[in-house]
Amino acid sequence: MACLRANELDSEAENAAFYTTIKSRNIFKGHDAVSLIEIAGRHFERAGSPAALIDAAIGAIREQTRLPLFYHCLDVILADGVVTPQEHKVFQYLKGKFKVDDEIAWKAMEVLVSKNQL
């Protein structure tokens, strides 16, 4: 949700990467996707910013799932083909918070940019 709402061009726009993740990943299976999105939206509103939401959630994110989640977040940011300044800040913040190496982060960026050109 933090990455979705970081898009200052249109934070409410359809984002296939975000919705596909919520509807298909094992961690979310068995839960109502619409309800999960509404709950995450309320958490975002209470937090007030992408960074604050990430800070609030970091304790619940297991160390071994941080890199895959980072990739999903990056995919959400890149889904519309434009990385806004706020999205770039969130990318940098996540990279630091999840302790993702610069080289890994930039390789992921290259791969996901190529993927989204298909």
Buried (B, 14 or more C-beta within 10 A) or exposed (E): BBBBBBBEEEBEEEBEBBBBBBBEEEEEEEEEBEEBBEEBBEBBEEBEBBBBBBBBBEEEBEEEEBBEBBBBBBBBBBBBEEBBEBBEBBBEBBBEBBEBEEEEBEEBBEEBEEEBEE
